[in-house]
Amino acid sequence: MRRIRTFALAALVAMTASTSFSATASWQGTWLYYDDEGALVGSWTAGCRELDGRWGVETPNKVFIQGCRASS
C-alpha cells in the first residue's frame, strides 16, 4: 500500500512539473503585425528576456510565432 501511495505522489509531482513548464514555455514568442496589403508593420516579443520589445504598430492582422529567436 505504501508503494502505491509513493508512486501516486511521484506521478502527481511529475505531472505538475511538466504542466508548469509547458505553460511557461507556451507564452514565449513574437506577435508579428501586418497591414491590409500584407506588409510587416510591427512586432512584439515577450517572455524572451533580452529579446523582449515592441516596434511599429499593432493591427488586427497578426501571427504568433512561438519560441525565442534572434531577429534577422
Kinemage of the C-alpha trace (Angstrom):
@kinemage 1
@onewidth
@group {chain A} dominant
@subgroup {mainchain}
@vectorlist {calphas} color= white
{ca met a 1} P 0.000 0.000 0.000
{ca arg a 2} L 2.838 2.387 0.834
{ca arg a 3} L 4.472 1.776 -2.581
{ca ile a 4} L 1.276 2.682 -4.391
{ca arg a 5} L 0.929 5.893 -2.397
{ca thr a 6} L 4.575 6.815 -3.062
{ca phe a 7} L 4.190 6.090 -6.783
{ca ala a 8} L 0.976 8.136 -6.978
{ca leu a 9} L 2.646 11.085 -5.254
{ca ala a 10} L 5.680 10.892 -7.576
{ca ala a 11} L 3.401 10.769 -10.625
{ca leu a 12} L 1.442 13.790 -9.392
{ca val a 13} L 4.628 15.804 -8.833
{ca ala a 14} L 5.941 14.864 -12.295
{ca met a 15} L 2.672 15.862 -13.975
{ca thr a 16} L 2.585 19.178 -12.134
{ca ala a 17} L 6.183 19.980 -13.074
{ca ser a 18} L 5.659 19.178 -16.750
{ca thr a 19} L 2.418 21.188 -16.868
{ca ser a 20} L 4.122 24.210 -15.291
{ca phe a 21} L 6.997 24.005 -17.756
{ca ser a 22} L 4.742 23.796 -20.816
{ca ala a 23} L 2.540 26.624 -19.543
{ca thr a 24} L 5.623 28.789 -19.073
{ca ala a 25} L 7.045 27.945 -22.483
{ca ser a 26} L 3.771 28.467 -24.347
{ca trp a 27} L 3.735 32.257 -23.995
{ca gln a 28} L 7.311 32.887 -25.169
{ca gly a 29} L 7.389 34.235 -28.664
{ca thr a 30} L 6.649 37.071 -31.050
{ca trp a 31} L 3.488 38.620 -32.433
{ca leu a 32} L 4.014 39.909 -35.978
{ca tyr a 33} L 1.589 42.623 -37.171
{ca tyr a 34} L 0.724 43.141 -40.847
{ca asp a 35} L -1.195 45.851 -42.699
{ca asp a 36} L -4.081 45.126 -45.109
{ca glu a 37} L -1.658 44.601 -48.008
{ca gly a 38} L 0.387 42.037 -46.030
{ca ala a 39} L 3.401 44.208 -45.251
{ca leu a 40} L 5.027 43.769 -41.823
{ca val a 41} L 4.305 46.924 -39.794
{ca gly a 42} L 5.209 45.893 -36.225
{ca ser a 43} L 6.122 43.175 -33.755
{ca trp a 44} L 6.019 42.404 -30.048
{ca thr a 45} L 8.368 39.850 -28.466
{ca ala a 46} L 7.558 38.683 -24.916
{ca gly a 47} L 8.986 36.149 -22.485
{ca cys a 48} L 12.438 36.126 -24.100
{ca arg a 49} L 14.293 38.390 -21.636
{ca glu a 50} L 16.864 40.469 -23.557
{ca leu a 51} L 14.974 39.935 -26.834
{ca asp a 52} L 11.732 41.428 -25.427
{ca gly a 53} L 10.464 44.570 -27.069
{ca arg a 54} L 7.992 46.242 -29.402
{ca trp a 55} L 8.252 48.258 -32.561
{ca gly a 56} L 5.802 49.594 -35.113
{ca val a 57} L 2.022 49.447 -34.802
{ca glu a 58} L -0.427 46.773 -33.657
{ca thr a 59} L -3.067 45.698 -36.167
{ca pro a 60} L -5.791 43.036 -36.112
{ca asn a 61} L -3.837 41.127 -38.807
{ca lys a 62} L -1.337 39.255 -36.648
{ca val a 63} L 0.549 35.977 -36.434
{ca phe a 64} L 2.138 34.423 -33.339
{ca ile a 65} L 5.491 32.638 -33.630
{ca gln a 66} L 6.294 30.557 -30.548
{ca gly a 67} L 9.774 30.380 -29.072
{ca cys a 68} L 12.620 32.837 -28.707
{ca arg a 69} L 14.583 33.704 -31.822
{ca ala a 70} L 17.091 36.411 -32.567
{ca ser a 71} L 15.622 38.871 -35.067
{ca ser a 72} L 17.177 38.864 -38.508
